[in-house]
């Protein structure tokens, strides 16, 4: 990643945070996230799988693990592991079962890490834009088998421990039962139910959001929305928050500019980016959506058991080589509390004639042009949903005509305040 790419991401986060005040700390996204979960007809009595997959994460520094791009999957799983690793009675049988869970979890983590590396290598070597799930179903079939086996081993270890835990009394037993009893079934992208998901709830659905800001005129302008603009230029400072991540670089982020056509991703280099530049962002609406974990999560448990007692090799806060849960880098360090969504952004870039010419040559015909967490249609303007990209002299103007919102970023908070 070039220094300019890091600079632009850092400046974007500064401009975003200055103009759009949120609770907690912003977590930027590194790829377009259309907010159309469930479409016009959300599944009755269920949640869209995209909602569960997107929000059930532990926000993390991209520099800590570049393969996660700033977020680790499975907040619910990590919370369940936290409950598992509390020593309810110190019995040898319980500790032995917990160790099997720990071993299975460690094995799954190692396999997931190697699979992530294999997938990133595949994308770099082939320049493919194939999704992770599609890759697992095709070129990564052997990796998928390893993952499934490791997941089955962890599931079996958890099941054995659950049976044991049913014999115990007290808050740990109650919290574990609460977790298991409140997992939900969601509708998968293939239309089939996916069971036992630790879901997060949102205060407004994508369909309700669009209807609210357009006055029930789906596809129309946000006549009832709250317009918002912000901008950055070559003098804008780069965002950092060492109190949260302790990192000064955004090492895991994607390129700030990119192009996709025919299933292939191409980088738009910033080599010819002018040293004097400005980028403006204008939205027909920007709204903040509240995010809350389902009833499977009991916030009193981390607060009351931040010091355990834990099984050997685990701790509440960083302690030697122990796996730990709270504070910087902890497995349960932070939780998503808000989504920031926007409607029909228009982005204007002035970065010199050479960069404008490069963009013109790159986006000829149809395709998607990426700017930070946004995607726009090709220069021909044929993609009516994603919008258009037009170049006039040194000015690049990207205009969205999507009927849905897009997720701009997330707001996150500590699960337990660090010490």
N, C-alpha and C positions, 0 to 999 in steps of 0.2 A: 504494500500500500504506500502510495506517495505521501510526502509531507503535506502537499496541498489537499489531498483527500482528507487527512486527519484534521487539517485546519478548517476545512469547510464544514465537516461534521461538528467540530467543536463550536464554530461560530453559529451554526444553525441551532444548536442546543441553547446557546446563550440568548439568541434572538427570541427563540420559542419561550424560554423560561421568563424572560423580561416582560413579554407581552401577554402571555397566557398563564395566569397565576393558578397554580394547582396546589393541592394538599400534598405534602411530602416532597419527594424528589422525582424529577422526570426521568423516565426510562425511554430512550429513543428506539425506534424501530429501524431495521436495516433492510427493508424491502417493502414493496407495496402490500397493504393489508386492506382490501375492500371490505367494508362493513355491510355485508349483505346476508349475514347468517340467517338461514331459515327462509330467505326470500319473502315473497308476498304471502305465502301460506306456511307459517312456522308450524312445526309438528305439534299437534294437540297433545297436551299432557307430557311433553318431553322437551328437551333442549337440543339445539343444533350441536352436532359434534364439534364444529369449528369453534364454538364458544368455549367448550370445555378444554379443547386442545390449546387454544390461544391464551387463556387466562390461568390455567393450572400450571404455573411456572414459579420458579424462584428467581427473581431478578438478580443478576450478577454482573460484575464488571466484565466487559468483553476481553480485557487484557488477561484476566485470570485464566480463561479457557476460550481461545479464539474459535473453537469448533462450535460453541454454543451461541455465538453472536450476542452475548449479553443476557441470556436467559437460559435457565436449566429447566427441563421438563420435570413435572411431577411434584408440585408442592404438597399435594395430598399424600403421595407416597412417602415423602420425607417426613411429614407429620406423623404418619402411621409408624414409620421406623423410630421416630422419637419416642412414641408411646411404648413400642416394643422394647426399647433399650433402657427404659426405666426399671430398676430392680424392685419389683413389687414386694418380694419377701426374701430375696437373697438366697433362695433355694438352689441347690445344685442342678436340679432338673430344669428349672427355668433358665438358668444361665447357659446351660448346654444348648437348649433350644434357641436362645437368643444368639448364641455364637454361630449356629447354623444359618440363621437369617443374615447375620453380618457377613459370613463367608459367601453366601449366595448373592447378597447385595454387592459385595466387592467384585465378585466374578462378573456380575451383570454390568457393573460400571466399567470394568476393563474391556469387556466385549463391546459395549456401546462406544467407548472411546476409540477402539480400533476400527469399528465400523464407520464412525464419523470421519476418521482420517481416510479410510478407503473411499468413502463417498466424495470427500473434498478432492482427493487425488483424481478420481474419475472425472469430476467436473473440470478440473484444471487441464487434464490430458486430452479431453474430448471437446472442451468448450460447450458442453451440453447444458441445457437448462432443465433437464429432467428432474422432477421432484424426488425427494428422498424416498417417499413411499413407492413411487413408480420404479425407482432404481432397485429397491429391495425386491420388487416383484419380478424383476428381469435380470439385469447384470449382477445385482447383489443378492441373488437367491440363496447362495451358500451362507452369506452373512445373515440373511433373514432367518435361516434355520438355526444358526448359532444363537441369535437373539431370542428366538422363541423358546429354545431349550433352556437358556439362562433364565428367562422370565418364568417358565414353568417351574424351575427349581426354586426360585424365590417365592412363587405363589404357594408351592407345597410347604416350604419352610414356614411361611406366614400362617398357613392353615394349621400346621402342627402346633405352632405357638398359640394360636387363637384357642384351640381346644384346651390347652393347658391353662390359659389365662382365664377361661370361664370358671375355673375353680377358685380364683382369687377374689378378694373383696376390696372395697375402697374406691377412691377416685380414679385410679388407673384403669381398673376394670370397667367402671362406668363410662369413662372417656373412650375406651376402646369399643365398647358396645355402641356408644353413640355414633362413632365413626362408621362402624359396619352397618348399622341400621339406617343410616342416612345417605348411603351411596345411591346413585340414581342410574336409570337406564336412559341413554340418549340415542338419538337417531343418527346413524352413521352416514357418511357421504354416499354410500351405495344403497341407502334406503333401508338397511337392516339395523336392528337395535344393537347397541353396544352397552353391555351391562357393567355394573359396579364402578361407576365413575364418580370421582370427587369433584363435583361441579361447583362453579362460581356463578352467582346470580348477578344480573345487571339491572339498573334502575329503569332502563328503557330499551326496547328492542329496536333493531335497525328499521323495521317496517314502521313502528310507531314514531321513530325519530324523523324519518323522511316526511311522513304525513303531518307531523307537528310543524315543521319548519316551512312546508310548502302549502299549508292550509288545505290538507287533504287533496292535493293536486300532484299525485305521483308523476315524476318526470319534469315537474315545473321548477321555476326559480324559488329560492328560499325567501319568499315575501314576508314570512313571519319569523325569519331567522335573525341571528345576531352576527352581523358581518364583522370580520376581524382581519387586520393586516399587520404584518411585521416584516422587517427587512434586515439584511446584513450587508456589510461592505468590507473592504480590505482592512479597515481599522477596528472591526469588531473583535473583542477579546474572545478567546476560546473558553468554553465552559469546562469546569472541573469541580468535583466535590470530593475532596480527599477524606472528608469525614464519613463518607458512605463506602467508597470503594478503595481509597488509598492508592489510586492509580492516576497517572498524569497523561496517559495516552489511551486512545480508543483503538487498541490494536486489533480487535476482532471485527471491525465494521467493514461492510462492503464498500466498493467504490461509490463516491457521491454521484457520479454520472455513469450511466450504462445504457445499453440498447439491446433489445431482444427482437429477433426476427427469425422465422422458420425454425423455432425451437432452440436457437442458439443465443447465448448471451455474449455480448461484446462490450469491452470496456471503452468508455469515451475518455481518452487521456486528457489530463489537465496540463500537459506539457506546454501548450500554447495559451494557457490561461493568463490574462493580463495581470500585472501586479496591482493594478487599480481596477477594482471590480465592485459591482453591487448586484444583489439578488433580492427581489421583493416577492412576498407571498401574500395573496389576497384570497379570502374565503367568503362565500355567501353566508356561511354560518360556521361557527365553532362552538361546540357544546362539550360539557364534561359529564360523563356517565359514571355513576357510582358503581363500584364492584365490591361484592361481599362474598366470602366463602359460604357454602351451604352449612346446614346444621351439623354436618359431620365434624366441623372444626369447633373446638372449645378453647377460646383464647385464654381462659384461666389456666389451662394446663402448662403452656410455656411459661407464663408468669409465675406460677406456683412451684414449678419443678425446674427452674432454670439452672439449679445446682444439683439436679438429680434427686436421689442417688442413681447413677448410671452403671451399666455393665462395664467391665474392663475394656479400655480402648475407646471409650466414648466420654464426652464431657459437654457441659453447657457452653462454655466459652473456650477459646483456644488454649490448649494445654499440651505443650510438647507435640508429639506426633498423634495425639488422639484425634479421631473424627469428632468434630464439634458442630453445634447447631446455631449458636447465636453470635452476633457481632460480625465484623467484616469477614467475608468469605465463608460464613457458616452455612450449613445445609438448610437451615430455616431462617436465614438472616432477614429476608425482606418478603413482603407480600404485596400483590397488586391491589390497589385501593380505588383507582380511577382509570378511566379511558378518556383520552381527548380525541374527539372525532370532528372532522371537518367535511364540508360539502362544497363541491365544485371549486377547487383551488385554481387560481391563475398565478403562474410564476413567471416573472420577467427577469432575464439575465442579461447583464451588460458586462462582458469580460474580454472585449477586444475583437477585432475583425478576424484574427487567425482562429480563435476558438469558435466563433460563429461559423466560419467556413468549414471547420472540421465537423461541427454538428450537422451542417447542411449536407455534407457528403456522407455522413454516417447514417442519417435517418431517411435517405431517399426511399420512396415507396412506402410500404406498410410496415408496421411494427410498433414496439413499445419503447418509449424513451423514459429512462429512470432518472429522477432527481431526488436524492435523499430517499425518504419513504414514500415517494409519489411515482405514479406511472401515467404517461400520456400516450396518445395515439401517434402514428407516423405522420410524416410531413404531408402526405396526401390527404390527410383528414378523413380517411375512409372509415375509421373506427369511431362511430358516433358515441360509444359508451365511454371510451377512454379520453376522447377529445382530440385536440390538434396540437402540433408543434409547428410554429412558423418563425422564419428568420427574415428579418428586415434590416439589412446593413449589419451593424454590430449588436442589434437587439434580438434576443431569442424570447419568444412569448409562447408559453405552454398553457393551454386552456382546457380544463376538464368539462365534459358534458355528461358525466356519469349520473345516473338516476339514484345512486346510493351514496352514502357517506364513505369516508375512508378514515382509518385509525391513524392519527398523527403520532401519538405517543401514549405512554402510560404514566400514571402517578403511583409511586410505591412508598411503603413505610416499613419501619423496623417491626419485626414480630416481638422482639424484646429489646428495649433500649440497650445499646452497648455500654460497657463500663470501662 
